[in-house]
């Protein structure tokens, strides 16, 4: 898969995901999608603890940290795989 194909597929998956409701997705799937999206669009997390850090953000940050070893391309591939698996259900 070349870079253009991957980017196109990723953008299509993001468009599909944006039409899904949070209520239709289990929270663990939401967290994985969030983490893969952040890794794919921002790269490895640079941890910045702020005073507004709450439990919800802690879960999101933890999910991102857990996959921070992945490259941007790998994160895009995982994101696409999750969206495709959701569409097959």
Rosetta blueprint (number, residue, H / E / L):
1 X L
2 X L
3 X H
4 X H
5 X H
6 X H
7 X H
8 X H
9 X H
10 X H
11 X H
12 X H
13 X H
14 X H
15 X H
16 X H
17 X H
18 X H
19 X L
20 X L
21 X L
22 X H
23 X H
24 X H
25 X L
26 X L
27 X H
28 X H
29 X H
30 X H
31 X H
32 X H
33 X H
34 X H
35 X H
36 X H
37 X H
38 X H
39 X H
40 X H
41 X H
42 X H
43 X L
44 X L
45 X L
46 X L
47 X L
48 X L
49 X L
50 X L
51 X L
52 X L
53 X L
54 X L
55 X H
56 X H
57 X H
58 X H
59 X H
60 X H
61 X H
62 X H
63 X H
64 X H
65 X H
66 X H
67 X L
68 X L
69 X L
70 X L
71 X L
72 X H
73 X H
74 X H
75 X H
76 X H
77 X H
78 X H
79 X H
80 X H
81 X H
82 X H
83 X H
84 X H
85 X H
86 X H
87 X H
88 X H
89 X L
